[in-house]
Amino acid sequence: MTKNIAFFDFDGTITTVDTLLEFIKFSKGRFRFYAGFLYCSPYLLAYKLRLIANHAAKEKVLKFFFRGTSLQDFNACCNQFAATRLPRLIRPAALLQIESLQRQDFLVVIVSASPENWILDWALKAGAELLATKLEVERGTLTGRLSGNNCYGIDKVRRIKSSYQLDLFEKVYAFGDTVGDKPMLSLATSAFYKPFRN
């Protein structure tokens, strides 16, 4: 069994930007992207003011852009995004760190609040496991709601603890870049905050 484990936040830690925003631009175009965020701005402002939770704001955005989209079409677009756009958003230093840890017998796990749909293929190619937000699907189409909790903040900790028995590992590393990663960082024997910024 692997003796060590490392948890990496994805957006802003492994990538240079929030991939949810980039995926919406990629799939809907810039005009619809900006129009949609103008429409959703009251909810985003409410989130910034801590009047509504992160998952509630995210669902407002997802409903506007993707409610009623077939899962087949959505996943096809996700795969295209992962193949053509996502590689340009990856921080080289983060990828080097992942490869270095894997050579040191670390199991690498990506823990992301973004939907798993456009991260999974990249994670598998990087030799990493994935814990990420899941999207609700009914009758083959997206509802715009989340399936279960948003994988953010304390929910990152819950997902990790339900998937891995941490006391079996000698070393537990965690990498993150926002306040939403701090609960995850607190699990680690060695925590790294904004480690790949120049």
matplotlib code that plots the C-alpha trace (Angstrom):
import matplotlib.pyplot as plt

x = [0.0, 1.1, 2.6, 2.0, -0.9, -1.1, -4.3, -4.3, -7.0, -7.5, -8.7, -6.0, -3.6, -2.9, -4.5, -3.9, -7.6, -11.1, -11.9, -15.7, -15.5, -13.2, -15.5, -18.5, -16.6, -15.5, -18.9, -21.2, -19.0, -17.9, -21.1, -23.4, -20.8, -20.9, -24.6, -25.1, -23.0, -24.8, -28.0, -26.5, -24.7, -27.2, -26.6, -22.8, -22.9, -25.0, -22.4, -19.6, -21.5, -22.0, -25.7, -26.0, -23.8, -21.2, -23.3, -26.4, -24.5, -23.0, -26.4, -27.7, -24.9, -25.2, -29.0, -28.6, -26.0, -26.7, -30.1, -31.8, -28.5, -28.2, -25.5, -24.1, -23.7, -22.3, -19.7, -18.7, -18.0, -16.2, -13.9, -13.2, -12.4, -10.1, -8.3, -7.8, -8.1, -7.3, -3.6, -2.9, -4.3, -2.1, 0.8, 4.0, 5.3, 2.2, 2.6, 6.2, 5.3, 2.7, 5.2, 7.9, 5.5, 4.5, 8.1, 8.3, 5.5, 2.7, -0.9, -2.0, -5.7, -7.2, -10.0, -12.1, -15.2, -15.5, -17.6, -15.8, -16.8, -13.9, -11.3, -11.5, -9.8, -6.9, -6.6, -6.5, -3.8, -1.8, -2.1, -4.2, -7.5, -10.3, -12.8, -15.0, -18.4, -21.1, -23.9, -27.5, -28.9, -32.6, -33.7, -30.4, -30.3, -28.6, -31.0, -28.5, -28.4, -25.6, -25.8, -24.8, -22.7, -20.4, -16.9, -15.7, -14.5, -15.4, -17.0, -13.6, -12.7, -15.8, -15.1, -11.5, -12.3, -15.1, -12.7, -9.3, -8.3, -5.6, -4.0, -2.8, -0.5, 2.9, 2.8, -0.2, 0.4, -2.1, -1.9, -4.4, -4.8, -8.1, -9.9, -12.1, -9.0, -8.0, -10.0, -8.3, -4.9, -5.6, -5.6, -2.1, 1.2, 2.6, 0.4, 1.3, -0.7, -0.3, 2.8, 3.1, 2.7, 5.7]
y = [0.0, 3.5, 5.1, 8.7, 10.8, 14.3, 16.3, 19.0, 21.7, 22.1, 25.6, 28.2, 25.7, 23.3, 25.7, 29.4, 30.3, 29.0, 26.3, 26.7, 30.2, 29.0, 26.1, 28.4, 30.7, 27.7, 26.1, 29.2, 31.9, 35.2, 37.2, 34.6, 34.2, 38.0, 38.2, 35.3, 36.6, 40.0, 38.1, 36.1, 39.1, 39.6, 36.0, 36.3, 39.6, 37.9, 35.1, 37.7, 39.4, 35.9, 36.2, 32.9, 29.8, 28.9, 26.0, 28.2, 30.7, 28.0, 26.4, 29.7, 29.9, 26.2, 26.5, 29.6, 28.1, 24.3, 23.4, 21.1, 20.2, 16.5, 14.8, 13.3, 16.7, 18.2, 15.5, 15.7, 19.4, 18.7, 16.2, 18.7, 21.4, 18.9, 18.0, 21.4, 24.2, 22.7, 21.8, 25.5, 26.4, 24.0, 25.4, 23.6, 23.8, 22.0, 19.2, 18.8, 18.6, 15.9, 13.9, 14.3, 13.2, 10.1, 9.1, 9.4, 6.9, 9.4, 8.7, 12.0, 13.0, 16.1, 17.6, 20.2, 22.2, 22.3, 19.5, 16.3, 16.1, 18.1, 17.2, 13.4, 12.6, 15.0, 13.5, 10.0, 10.9, 12.5, 9.3, 11.0, 10.1, 12.7, 13.9, 16.6, 18.2, 16.1, 17.4, 16.2, 14.5, 13.6, 11.6, 12.2, 16.0, 18.3, 20.0, 22.8, 21.5, 19.7, 16.0, 16.0, 18.8, 21.2, 19.9, 23.1, 24.1, 21.6, 19.4, 18.7, 17.3, 15.1, 13.7, 13.0, 11.3, 9.2, 8.0, 7.6, 6.4, 9.0, 7.4, 4.6, 7.1, 8.3, 11.6, 13.6, 16.7, 19.2, 22.0, 24.9, 28.6, 29.9, 30.1, 27.2, 25.0, 25.7, 22.9, 20.5, 22.0, 21.5, 17.7, 17.6, 16.8, 19.3, 22.0, 24.3, 27.5, 29.1, 27.1, 27.5, 31.3, 33.2]
z = [0.0, -0.7, 2.4, 1.6, 0.2, -1.3, -1.8, -4.4, -4.9, -8.7, -9.6, -8.9, -7.4, -10.3, -12.8, -13.3, -13.4, -12.3, -14.8, -14.3, -15.7, -18.5, -19.4, -19.6, -22.0, -24.0, -24.3, -24.5, -26.0, -24.5, -25.2, -23.5, -20.7, -19.8, -20.3, -18.0, -15.3, -15.5, -14.9, -12.0, -10.5, -7.6, -6.4, -6.8, -4.8, -2.2, -1.9, -1.7, 1.2, 2.8, 2.5, 0.6, 0.6, -2.1, -3.4, -3.8, -5.9, -8.0, -8.7, -9.9, -12.4, -13.5, -13.9, -16.1, -18.4, -18.4, -17.2, -19.8, -21.5, -22.3, -20.3, -23.5, -25.1, -21.9, -21.5, -25.1, -24.6, -21.4, -23.2, -25.9, -23.3, -21.4, -24.6, -26.1, -23.5, -20.1, -20.8, -21.4, -18.0, -16.0, -13.9, -15.0, -11.4, -10.1, -12.7, -11.8, -8.1, -8.8, -10.8, -8.1, -5.3, -7.3, -7.6, -3.8, -3.4, -2.9, -3.9, -5.5, -5.1, -6.7, -4.6, -6.5, -6.1, -9.9, -11.5, -12.1, -15.8, -17.3, -14.7, -14.7, -17.9, -17.1, -13.6, -14.9, -17.4, -14.6, -12.6, -9.9, -8.2, -8.1, -5.6, -7.1, -7.2, -9.0, -11.1, -10.8, -13.8, -14.4, -17.5, -19.2, -18.8, -16.3, -13.8, -12.9, -9.3, -7.5, -6.7, -3.0, -1.5, -3.2, -2.7, -1.1, 2.4, 5.1, 2.5, 1.0, 4.4, 4.5, 1.1, 2.0, 5.2, 3.6, 0.9, 2.7, 6.1, 6.8, 9.8, 7.4, 5.7, 7.1, 5.3, 4.3, 2.1, 1.0, -1.5, -1.8, -2.6, -1.1, 2.2, 0.9, 1.0, 4.6, 6.2, 3.8, 4.6, 8.3, 7.7, 6.5, 8.2, 5.6, 4.1, 1.2, 0.6, -2.9, -3.5, -7.3, -7.6, -9.0]

ax = plt.figure().add_subplot(projection="3d")
ax.plot(x, y, z, "-o")
ax.set_aspect("equal")
plt.show()
